[in-house]
Every structure is written in structure tokens, then in C-alpha cells.
Amino acid sequence: MLWTTEKEQLFIIKNAPIFGTSAGDVLQVIDVDQKTLNNVITFPPDGVFFVRSEIQVASVQRVNFQFTSAVLRGKGWEFPLPPFGQGWFESLYIDDEIRVVKDIRQDYLIVERAPYSWKE
């Protein structure tokens, strides 16, 4: 992620030092074939917060999503959180490198395509 107005992500990134860490990679991992979307914030060396979603491609620009689970994980522990919400995002701009989206709450997200192989 290069930039966002999404309040929950910004809150988690800003307040990571309270838990003795800092945010690492902030990712949005989309698998159109598997119809999944994972929002991921890593907390090196061992922590991660991720929210799983199912997606449905509604149009060339719009993707609908429904959260299915969320987990906060550290070294040797895991705290599941209840899934909450559903919505959509629209790609306002997309090329081989950058994607700019606006979501149902009028938040914006700018992400850069990256060769990243994140595994749960």
C-alpha cells in the first residue's frame, strides 16, 4: 500500500508501537480465480493482522466483498476476531504498476503491484 484514507488501517499502523512493534508490509492480496481478498498488515518479525473476504467481480471496475474472518497473530498466539461488514470498491485507475480505488465509505486506497507471496 502506498497511501490510504481508510481510518482503521491508519489507526492500526499508527498505534502498533503500543504493542512494542511497528507496521511492516501493508498488503491487499486479491485472487480473482479463488474469489478471495485478504487485507494484511504485518508486524515484523512474527506478527500479522489479516482480514479475509470473499469477492464477486460485479463489473470491470467494481468488486463486491464480504468479510469472512479476521485474525491478529503473534509469535505463538492467535486472536480471532469476528468478521464484520461487506461492501464494494471501484478501480478508478489501474495499470501494470498502480491501482487506485474508492470504496463504499468513500475511502481511497493506492496500491502498487508487488511480487509478494504472502501465506497465512
TARA-V453297 format. One record per residue. N is the residue number from 1. OMEGA is omega in whole degrees, -180 to 180 (* if undefined). NEAR is the number of other C-alpha atoms within 10 Angstrom. Layout:
N&OMEGA&NEAR, N&OMEGA&NEAR
This chain:
1&178&16, 2&-175&12, 3&176&13, 4&169&16, 5&-175&13, 6&-170&14, 7&-179&10, 8&178&9, 9&180&14, 10&178&12, 11&-179&10, 12&-179&15, 13&-177&18, 14&-173&12, 15&178&13, 16&180&14, 17&176&12, 18&-179&9, 19&176&8, 20&-179&8, 21&172&16, 22&180&18, 23&176&18, 24&179&16, 25&174&13, 26&-169&20, 27&166&20, 28&-175&18, 29&-177&18, 30&175&15, 31&-176&12, 32&-180&13, 33&180&6, 34&180&9, 35&179&13, 36&174&18, 37&176&21, 38&170&21, 39&-170&17, 40&170&22, 41&179&22, 42&177&21, 43&-176&22, 44&8&13, 45&-169&11, 46&-172&11, 47&177&19, 48&169&21, 49&177&20, 50&178&21, 51&179&20, 52&178&19, 53&167&22, 54&-179&19, 55&172&21, 56&177&15, 57&-177&13, 58&179&13, 59&178&9, 60&-178&8, 61&-171&13, 62&174&17, 63&175&17, 64&178&18, 65&173&21, 66&179&18, 67&-180&20, 68&177&17, 69&176&16, 70&-177&20, 71&169&17, 72&-173&16, 73&174&17, 74&-180&16, 75&177&9, 76&178&7, 77&180&8, 78&-180&13, 79&178&10, 80&179&12, 81&-179&12, 82&175&11, 83&-178&15, 84&168&12, 85&174&10, 86&180&14, 87&-179&13, 88&168&18, 89&178&21, 90&174&18, 91&178&17, 92&179&13, 93&177&12, 94&171&14, 95&-178&9, 96&-174&7, 97&-168&9, 98&172&14, 99&177&17, 100&-179&19, 101&172&20, 102&-178&19, 103&-176&17, 104&-179&12, 105&-179&10, 106&172&11, 107&180&13, 108&180&18, 109&174&19, 110&-180&18, 111&178&18, 112&177&17, 113&-177&14, 114&175&11, 115&-174&6, 116&179&8, 117&180&6, 118&177&9, 119&178&5, 120&*&6
